[in-house]
Amino acid sequence: MRAVLVGPPGSGKGTQAKLLTGRLGLAYLGTGDLLRRAVREQTPTGRRAEAIMAAGQLVPDEVVNEIVSEFFRTDDPPRQFLLDGYPRNLRQAEFLDRVLADCGLPLTRVLLFHVPEEELLRRMNSRRLAENRADDTEETIRSRLRVYDETTRPITDHYRKAGLLREVEATGDVEAVYRRALALLD
């Protein structure tokens, strides 16, 4: 199984990624983890990313893409994995498709975690209060959801056309969502 998890902030995809990888023995690949690994190993691209992050800037697509490429073009890339947090836009999705095809590791499934907007707002407001994140206002949260929708719709369309996309109803308790996600991965 080689899958990508896609979903808005607050959809629970991070929680589900941990459950799925732990229970199924898949390699978990988060963008942040791949960036930190490249920096720690001081790969050429890792050094570029480190300088960008040290300057307080977002790491651009081409650098993130190269880090993903370096990871999969090693002598022993994982044969089964779950990607979380990448791709974030259509350019990254197309790049990932090419890299994985070149490595003989095409995706087998893309799960889109679906949660109604009002539920997302409730979850994110609860998280904001629990983590004392005063800067995360409801307006900021709604803005993040709009940006997510604008950048993700082309990804979901891309993977739907490829026959890989399945939608997970991500409401209810964690175990129920896990069972739904697992059923769609088979």
C-alpha positions, -999 to +999 in steps of 0.1 A: +000+000+000+013+034-010-012+061+000-015+099+005-038+114+031-055+147+022-078+167+044-083+202+058-068+213+091-088+196+119-100+167+098-081+142+119-058+129+092-027+132+114-044+110+141-054+085+114-020+085+098-005+074+131-031+047+136-028+034+101+010+033+100+013+018+134-013-009+129-004-017+093+033-014+096+036+013+069+064+039+068+050+072+079+062+101+057+054+136+069+067+166+051+082+180+083+099+147+090+114+146+056+126+182+059+142+175+093+158+144+080+174+161+050+186+189+073+200+164+098+218+144+071+230+177+056+220+167+020+226+196-005+188+202-005+186+199+032+212+226+036+192+249+013+160+241+033+178+248+066+189+283+054+154+291+042+138+279+075+165+298+096+154+330+077+118+323+089+105+317+054+084+289+040+103+262+021+093+266-016+078+238-037+109+231-056+130+225-025+103+203-009+099+184-041+137+178-043+137+165-007+109+141-015+127+130-046+160+125-027+141+104-002+126+081-028+157+078-050+177+062-022+190+026-026+162+013-003+131+035-003+101+022+016+079-001-005+048+006+015+041+041+030+016+067+040+023+103+030+008+131+052+012+168+044+024+163+009+014+170-018-001+203-010-008+216-045-012+203-080+024+209-090+036+188-061+011+161-069+023+158-105+059+159-093+052+131-068+035+110-095+066+112-117+091+104-089+071+074-077+066+061-113+104+064-119+110+044-087+084+018-096+063+028-065+031+044-079+004+054-054-023+029-048-048+052-030-055+088-020-078+093+010-096+126+013-109+132+048-143+149+046-156+169+076-184+195+074-170+231+078-190+237+110-175+206+126-140+217+115-146+251+131-157+234+163-127+211+164-102+239+156-118+263+181-115+235+208-079+229+199-072+266+199-086+270+234-068+238+247-035+249+233-040+286+243-035+298+207-050+333+210-038+343+174-060+315+159-093+334+157-124+320+140-117+344+111-081+331+108-094+295+109-120+302+081-093+318+060-070+288+064-099+265+054-106+287+022-069+286+013-069+248+018-099+244-004-085+265-032-051+246-032-065+212-026-094+210-051-070+206-081-052+177-062-084+159-055-096+164-091-062+151-103-064+119-082-101+114-088-094+113-126-065+088-119-090+066-101-071+068-068-093+091-047-116+078-020-135+100+004-135+092+041-164+105+062-142+117+091-168+125+117-175+104+148-151+087+171-115+080+161-120+042+158-150+046+136-131+069+112-101+044+113-124+015+102-138+036+074-103+047+062-090+011+064-119-002+044-112+024+016-075+014+015-082-022+006 
